[in-house]
Amino acid sequence: MAQLDEYQKIIQTILTQHAQATPAYGEIERQTLFDCERNHYQLVNIGWEKHRRIYGCLIHIDIKDDKIWIQYDGTEIGVANELVELGVPKQDIVLAFHSPFMRQLTEFAVG
């Protein structure tokens, strides 16, 4: 239970930090979506760039089976790298955006 609480806090910290970064273009708002009961976490972009609607997920993370599953990562630095820097072991991070076969070729968990 302590590990789950710690992972929830770390994920929320990372997403909150990314939400504070203002996009260089358009009138874009970043919203954090935390479902701590079901362990789903997202950061989404919402707004307008000139006459074009902007809406999309920048980061999507789930916690399943005591592991952090990165479902989508639209950042340059890489959320997995940030998690490792904050003390999460690589064997507890699943790069879910890769196929199970490709996950075997990384230093992270297969799932």
N, C-alpha and C positions, 0 to 999 in steps of 0.2 A: 504494500500500500504506500509506503514512504517513497519508493521509486516512482510509482505512478504520479504522486503529488509533485515530485521533483521534475519529472518530464513535462507535466502540464505547465508548471511555472516557467520552465525553460522555453517551451514552445510559445507561450503567451508573450514572453519577453522578446523573443526574436521577431514575432509578427508585429508587436507593438512598435519596435524599433523601425522596422521596414515601413510601417504605416506613417511614421513621422517624416519620411523622405517625400518631398514634393516632386512630382513629375515635372520635367523641364518644359513640357508643352501642354497646351489646353487647360481647361478648368476641370481637373481631375481630383476627385476625393478618394481617399483610401479608407476602406472600412475593414475592421477586424471582426470576424465571426467566430465566437468561441462556444462550442457545445461541450462543456466539461462533463456532462452526465454521460454522453455517448462517445466522448473523446474525438470530436471532429473539430478542426481548426482551419480557418481560411483567412486570406487577405485578398480583397477584391478591389479593383479599380472601377469607379463609376464617374461619369461626367461627359464632357463634350470637348472635342478638338475641332474648332471652327464649326462646321455643320455636320460633323460625323460623331455619332454616339459611341462612347467608349464604355464598355462593360466587360469585365472578365476577371478571372481568377489569376492572381499573381503567385500565390502559394497555397497549397492544400496539403495538410498533414493530418493523419489519423494515428491514434495509439491503439494497437491491436496485439493481443497475446504478449503483452509486456515489451513490445517493440514499437519504435516510432517509424511509421510508414509515410514516406514522402511521396504523395500521390502526384503532385505537380510542383515544379520549382521554376519560376520564370525570372529568377534573379541571376546576376552575373557571378556573384561570389559563391553561391551554392549553399543552400540551407544545411546540407549534410556537413559541410566544413564548419559552419557556425555551431552546429550541435556538438561536434567533436571538440571545438575550442572551449565549449562550456562544460566539458566533462562527460559527455555521453559516449560510451564505448561504441566503436564501429559495429560490433556484433549485435547491437541493439537498434541499429538504423537500417531500414530496408528502403532501397531506391525503387519504389513501386512503379515508377514511370518507365523502368526498364523491364524487359521480358524476364521471366524466371531464368532462362538460359543465360542471358547477359549478366544478370545479377551474380552468377557464379564467378564471373571474370573480374568482379570488383573486390575491394577490401571490406565491403559491407555485408550485412546479413542477406541471406537469400529469401527468407520469409517464413 
